[in-house]
Amino acid sequence: MLRVSLISLIALGVVAQEPAQAPAPVPAPVSAAPSAPAPAPTPRPEEVVLATVGGEPITEADFQAAFRLLGQQEQMQVLMVQGGKDEFVKRMAESKLLSVKAKRLDLDKAPGYLRALDRAKEDLLAREFLAKEGEALQKKLAVGEADVKAFYDKHPERFKQPELASVRHILVAVKQDAKAEAGLTDAQAKARVAKIQAELKKGAKFEALVKKYSDDPGSKDNGGLYADADPSGWVPEFGAAARTQPIGKVGAPVKTQFGYHLVQVEGRKPARQVPFEEAKGPAEKMAQQERQASVWNELMDGLRKEIPFELMKPAPMPAPAAALKAPEPAKAPETGKGGVQ
């Protein structure tokens, strides 16, 4: 969407700039000796031909115009990577090769192309306007520490940390489909859980049993640990165990949609308001996003006051014809002397 691309331009402060020109030659000192021939004038960008396709040139001016439309990261790649400019010019030439062929097929007269061309022209003009306003927009986008603190104070609910729990668990999975060949039945899973509990009673380490028995690939290599997680993000039965089980003890098996879990709660942290110094990084990003939206809306509101602007409400979608047509009444079977005909 155009709006998204333009917001990105504002947010990044990307403004179109003319490439730096080569420095003017330093005039030779005046000497009584016969002067050397004057150096040839530096050719203008539109006079430097980088490639030709179908007899049409691609000039340094064409390259500079295309280069201006790139994002900052792409521009750096073209400038810093060895052969970057040559590769970019090659891509330009290949694109022109396709366009020359398209012209020979009269595709430049196709209605769809002409509409897209008009759309592209408007996008380019929008870029030019943003480039012209770039410095003023950058000043409005600036967010200082006072702005970040004001945002934090205005939105305390965004910086509340929920209750967190750190748990280890062993999952004994139960096959979801009774007809499936692989996996354990409910009875087999219960038997395996009992075996694990027996080994725990004999002094086996929980982490070692995780590696030996757990069917959870996400935590198996980490001793079954999920650290500092919000229990509300887990399935209800598992979350309830994380909130209520005594810390450090392995509780009774917990049945969930995945199978049976043996849960050991490592620790819990109560919900809290994150202090500003700790929340400064996320708060700065949020404040910047809010400022970007504010600057964009201010810009659009000003333009709408100057230029007529109206978004038409889309017409309601008609109901499918099949739904509008009343069902025909059922016909009674016709009967004759020979029975149902």
C-alpha positions as CSV (number, residue, x, y, z in Angstrom):
1,M,0.0,0.0,0.0
2,L,1.2,3.5,-0.7
3,R,0.5,4.7,2.9
4,V,2.7,2.0,4.3
5,S,5.6,2.8,1.9
6,L,5.3,6.5,2.7
7,I,5.2,6.0,6.4
8,S,8.3,4.0,6.1
9,L,10.0,6.8,4.2
10,I,9.0,9.2,7.0
11,A,10.1,6.9,9.8
12,L,13.4,6.2,8.3
13,G,14.0,9.8,7.2
14,V,14.7,8.7,3.7
15,V,14.9,11.7,1.4
16,A,15.8,11.8,-2.2
17,Q,19.2,13.4,-2.7
18,E,21.2,14.1,-5.8
19,P,24.4,12.1,-5.9
20,A,27.5,14.0,-5.0
21,Q,29.1,15.6,-8.0
22,A,32.8,15.2,-8.8
23,P,34.9,18.1,-7.4
24,A,35.7,20.8,-9.9
25,P,39.2,20.6,-11.2
26,V,41.7,23.0,-9.5
27,P,42.8,25.6,-12.1
28,A,46.5,25.4,-13.0
29,P,48.7,28.2,-11.7
30,V,49.4,31.1,-14.1
31,S,52.9,30.7,-15.6
32,A,54.9,32.6,-18.2
33,A,55.7,29.3,-19.9
34,P,53.4,28.2,-22.7
35,S,50.2,26.8,-21.1
36,A,49.2,23.2,-21.5
37,P,46.1,22.3,-23.4
38,A,43.0,22.9,-21.2
39,P,41.6,19.6,-19.7
40,A,38.5,18.3,-21.3
41,P,35.3,19.3,-19.5
42,T,33.8,16.7,-17.2
43,P,31.0,15.0,-19.1
44,R,27.5,15.5,-17.7
45,P,25.7,12.4,-16.2
46,E,23.2,12.3,-19.2
47,E,26.2,12.1,-21.6
48,V,27.9,9.1,-19.9
49,V,26.5,5.9,-21.5
50,L,26.7,2.8,-19.2
51,A,24.9,0.4,-21.5
52,T,22.7,0.2,-24.6
53,V,19.7,-2.0,-25.2
54,G,17.9,-2.0,-28.6
55,G,19.8,1.1,-29.6
56,E,18.6,2.9,-26.5
57,P,21.2,4.2,-24.0
58,I,21.3,3.7,-20.2
59,T,23.2,6.8,-18.9
60,E,24.8,7.7,-15.6
61,A,21.7,10.0,-15.1
62,D,19.4,7.0,-15.5
63,F,21.5,5.2,-12.9
64,Q,21.4,8.1,-10.5
65,A,17.6,8.4,-10.9
66,A,17.1,4.6,-10.2
67,F,19.6,4.8,-7.3
68,R,17.6,7.5,-5.6
69,L,14.6,5.2,-5.4
70,L,16.5,2.5,-3.4
71,G,16.2,2.2,0.4
72,Q,19.2,3.1,2.5
73,Q,20.4,-0.5,3.0
74,E,20.2,-1.2,-0.8
75,Q,22.1,2.0,-1.5
76,M,24.9,1.0,0.8
77,Q,25.1,-2.4,-0.9
78,V,25.5,-0.8,-4.3
79,L,28.1,1.6,-3.0
80,M,30.1,-0.6,-0.7
81,V,30.1,-4.0,-2.3
82,Q,32.8,-4.5,-5.0
83,G,31.1,-4.5,-8.4
84,G,27.8,-3.4,-6.8
85,K,27.2,-0.6,-9.3
86,D,28.1,-2.8,-12.2
87,E,25.6,-5.5,-11.0
88,F,22.9,-2.8,-10.6
89,V,23.5,-1.4,-14.1
90,K,23.3,-5.0,-15.4
91,R,19.9,-5.4,-13.7
92,M,18.8,-2.1,-15.2
93,A,19.9,-3.3,-18.7
94,E,18.1,-6.6,-18.3
95,S,14.9,-4.8,-17.2
96,K,15.2,-2.5,-20.2
97,L,15.7,-5.6,-22.4
98,L,12.3,-6.9,-21.2
99,S,10.6,-3.5,-21.7
100,V,12.0,-3.2,-25.2
101,K,10.5,-6.5,-26.1
102,A,7.2,-5.5,-24.4
103,K,7.1,-2.4,-26.6
104,R,7.5,-4.4,-29.7
105,L,4.5,-6.4,-28.6
106,D,2.5,-3.1,-28.1
107,L,2.2,-4.0,-24.4
108,D,2.8,-0.3,-23.6
109,K,-0.6,0.4,-25.0
110,A,-2.4,-2.1,-22.8
111,P,-5.0,-0.6,-20.5
112,G,-3.7,-2.4,-17.4
113,Y,-0.2,-1.0,-18.1
114,L,-1.4,2.5,-18.6
115,R,-3.3,2.4,-15.3
116,A,-0.2,1.0,-13.5
117,L,1.9,3.7,-15.1
118,D,-0.4,6.5,-13.8
119,R,-0.3,4.9,-10.3
120,A,3.5,4.7,-10.4
121,K,3.7,8.4,-11.4
122,E,1.6,9.4,-8.4
123,D,3.8,7.3,-6.1
124,L,6.9,9.0,-7.4
125,L,5.4,12.5,-7.0
126,A,4.4,11.6,-3.5
127,R,8.1,10.6,-2.8
128,E,9.2,14.0,-4.3
129,F,6.8,15.8,-2.0
130,L,8.1,13.9,1.1
131,A,11.7,14.6,0.0
132,K,10.9,18.3,-0.2
133,E,9.3,18.2,3.3
134,G,11.9,15.8,4.7
135,E,13.8,18.2,7.0
136,A,10.7,19.6,8.6
137,L,9.3,16.1,9.1
138,Q,12.5,14.9,10.7
139,K,12.3,17.7,13.3
140,K,8.7,16.7,14.1
141,L,9.7,13.0,14.4
142,A,12.4,13.6,17.0
143,V,11.7,11.9,20.3
144,G,13.7,12.8,23.4
145,E,13.9,11.1,26.8
146,A,11.2,13.5,28.2
147,D,8.9,12.3,25.5
148,V,9.6,8.7,26.3
149,K,9.0,9.3,30.0
150,A,5.7,11.1,29.2
151,F,4.6,8.1,27.1
152,Y,5.5,5.7,29.9
153,D,3.5,7.7,32.4
154,K,0.5,8.0,30.1
155,H,0.4,4.3,29.4
156,P,1.3,2.4,32.6
157,E,-0.9,-0.5,31.6
158,R,1.5,-1.3,28.7
159,F,4.4,-1.8,31.1
160,K,2.8,-4.3,33.5
161,Q,4.6,-7.6,33.8
162,P,2.2,-10.5,34.5
163,E,2.9,-13.3,36.9
164,L,5.7,-15.4,35.6
165,A,6.6,-19.0,36.3
166,S,9.6,-21.2,35.6
167,V,8.8,-24.9,35.3
168,R,10.3,-28.1,34.2
169,H,8.1,-30.9,32.8
170,I,8.2,-34.3,31.3
171,L,5.5,-34.9,28.7
172,V,4.3,-38.4,28.0
173,A,2.3,-38.0,24.8
174,V,-0.9,-39.8,24.0
175,K,-1.8,-40.5,20.4
176,Q,-4.6,-38.3,19.3
177,D,-6.3,-40.8,17.0
178,A,-7.1,-44.2,18.5
179,K,-6.6,-45.7,15.1
180,A,-3.1,-44.4,14.7
181,E,-0.4,-47.0,14.7
182,A,2.3,-44.8,16.3
183,G,2.1,-43.4,19.8
184,L,0.9,-44.5,23.2
185,T,-2.6,-45.3,24.3
186,D,-3.9,-43.6,27.4
187,A,-3.3,-46.8,29.4
188,Q,0.3,-47.1,28.1
189,A,1.0,-43.4,28.9
190,K,-0.2,-43.8,32.5
191,A,2.0,-46.8,32.9
192,R,5.0,-44.9,31.6
193,V,4.2,-42.0,34.0
194,A,4.1,-44.4,36.9
195,K,7.5,-45.8,35.8
196,I,9.0,-42.3,35.8
197,Q,7.5,-41.5,39.2
198,A,9.1,-44.7,40.6
199,E,12.5,-43.7,39.2
200,L,12.1,-40.2,40.8
201,K,11.4,-41.8,44.2
202,K,14.6,-43.8,43.8
203,G,16.6,-40.6,43.5
204,A,16.8,-40.1,39.7
205,K,17.4,-36.5,38.6
206,F,14.4,-34.9,37.0
207,E,16.5,-33.4,34.1
208,A,18.0,-36.9,33.3
209,L,14.5,-38.3,33.1
210,V,13.4,-35.5,30.8
211,K,16.1,-36.5,28.4
212,K,15.2,-40.1,28.7
213,Y,11.4,-39.9,28.5
214,S,10.0,-36.5,27.5
215,D,8.1,-36.2,24.2
216,D,8.3,-32.4,24.2
217,P,10.9,-31.5,21.6
218,G,10.8,-27.8,22.6
219,S,12.2,-28.4,26.0
220,K,13.8,-31.8,26.0
221,D,17.3,-30.5,25.3
222,N,16.9,-27.9,28.0
223,G,16.1,-30.2,30.9
224,G,12.4,-29.6,30.3
225,L,12.7,-26.0,31.4
226,Y,10.4,-23.1,30.4
227,A,11.8,-20.1,32.2
228,D,9.9,-16.9,33.2
229,A,6.9,-17.6,31.1
230,D,3.3,-16.3,31.5
231,P,1.2,-19.3,32.7
232,S,-1.8,-17.8,30.9
233,G,-0.1,-18.6,27.6
234,W,-0.1,-22.4,28.4
235,V,-3.0,-24.8,28.1
236,P,-5.3,-24.2,31.2
237,E,-4.4,-27.4,33.1
238,F,-0.7,-26.9,32.7
239,G,-1.0,-23.2,33.6
240,A,-3.0,-24.0,36.7
241,A,-0.3,-26.4,37.9
242,A,2.4,-23.8,37.3
243,R,0.5,-21.3,39.5
244,T,-0.4,-23.6,42.3
245,Q,2.0,-26.5,42.7
246,P,4.5,-26.3,45.6
247,I,7.9,-25.0,44.4
248,G,10.6,-27.6,44.0
249,K,8.3,-30.6,44.2
250,V,7.0,-32.8,41.3
251,G,3.2,-32.8,41.4
252,A,0.6,-35.3,40.4
253,P,0.3,-36.0,36.7
254,V,-1.4,-33.3,34.8
255,K,-3.6,-34.4,31.8
256,T,-3.8,-32.0,28.9
257,Q,-4.7,-32.4,25.2
258,F,-1.1,-33.4,24.6
259,G,-0.9,-36.2,27.1
260,Y,0.4,-36.5,30.7
261,H,2.8,-34.0,32.3
262,L,4.9,-34.3,35.4
263,V,5.5,-30.7,36.4
264,Q,8.2,-29.3,38.7
265,V,7.8,-25.6,39.5
266,E,11.3,-23.9,39.8
267,G,10.0,-20.5,40.9
268,R,7.4,-17.8,40.5
269,K,7.5,-14.1,40.1
270,P,4.5,-11.9,41.1
271,A,2.9,-9.5,38.6
272,R,4.5,-6.0,38.8
273,Q,4.8,-2.6,37.2
274,V,8.0,-2.5,35.3
275,P,10.0,0.6,36.4
276,F,10.8,3.2,33.8
277,E,14.6,2.6,33.7
278,E,13.9,-1.1,32.9
279,A,11.2,-0.3,30.4
280,K,13.0,2.6,28.6
281,G,13.9,0.7,25.5
282,P,10.4,-0.7,24.7
283,A,8.9,2.7,25.7
284,E,11.1,4.5,23.3
285,K,10.0,2.3,20.4
286,M,6.4,2.7,21.3
287,A,6.7,6.5,21.7
288,Q,8.5,6.7,18.3
289,Q,5.7,4.7,16.7
290,E,3.1,7.0,18.3
291,R,5.0,10.1,17.1
292,Q,5.2,8.7,13.5
293,A,1.4,8.1,13.4
294,S,0.8,11.6,14.9
295,V,3.1,13.3,12.3
296,W,1.5,11.3,9.5
297,N,-2.1,12.1,10.6
298,E,-1.1,15.8,11.0
299,L,0.3,15.8,7.5
300,M,-2.8,14.1,6.0
301,D,-5.2,16.4,7.9
302,G,-3.5,19.5,6.6
303,L,-3.6,18.2,3.0
304,R,-7.3,17.2,3.3
305,K,-8.2,20.7,4.4
306,E,-6.4,22.0,1.2
307,I,-7.5,19.4,-1.3
308,P,-10.9,17.8,-1.6
309,F,-10.7,14.2,-0.3
310,E,-13.4,11.6,0.1
311,L,-13.4,7.8,0.6
312,M,-16.4,6.1,-0.8
313,K,-18.1,3.5,1.3
314,P,-18.0,0.2,-0.5
315,A,-21.4,-1.0,-1.7
316,P,-22.8,-4.0,0.2
317,M,-22.0,-7.3,-1.4
318,P,-25.1,-8.8,-3.0
319,A,-26.3,-12.0,-1.6
320,P,-25.6,-15.1,-3.7
321,A,-28.3,-15.8,-6.3
322,A,-28.9,-19.2,-4.8
323,A,-29.7,-17.7,-1.4
324,L,-32.1,-15.2,-2.9
325,K,-34.1,-17.7,-4.9
326,A,-36.9,-19.4,-2.9
327,P,-36.8,-23.1,-2.9
328,E,-39.4,-24.7,-5.3
329,P,-42.1,-26.7,-3.6
330,A,-41.7,-30.5,-3.8
331,K,-43.7,-32.0,-6.5
332,A,-46.0,-35.0,-5.8
333,P,-45.0,-38.0,-7.8
334,E,-47.2,-38.6,-10.8
335,T,-49.0,-41.8,-10.8
336,G,-50.6,-43.8,-13.6
337,K,-52.0,-47.2,-14.2
338,G,-48.5,-48.7,-14.2
339,G,-47.5,-47.1,-10.8
340,V,-44.9,-44.3,-10.3
341,Q,-43.9,-42.9,-13.7
